[in-house]
């Protein structure tokens, strides 16, 4: 059985193909904040640029301060006030992701190699 398409159907399909190609170009150009995680399928990584470890530590400290303020606010908020609660759990999860555990292990090993405690 041979499928026969009329000229309008062919033009419509060509237009859809062009739209999909344009959409691929746009997504490649603008959707680059998340990159596929190399170690976990189905997860993505967002890059945060830092100048150095001091800036990373300062950022983590400020996020933790924000959580303290948010928890304090939630504990003392009036019951009648309508507000959107701060998702402290989500913020703390982000802090855990930012925390440079591998680097701290390296610093510990270097310290031990140099005779530190």
Secondary structure, DSSP 8 states (H G I E B T S, - for coil): ------HHHHHHHHHHHHHHHHHHHHHHHH--SEEE-SSSTT-EEE----SSHHHHHHHHHHHHHHHHHHHHHHHH--TT-------HHHHHHHHHHHS-HHHHHHHHHHHHHTT--
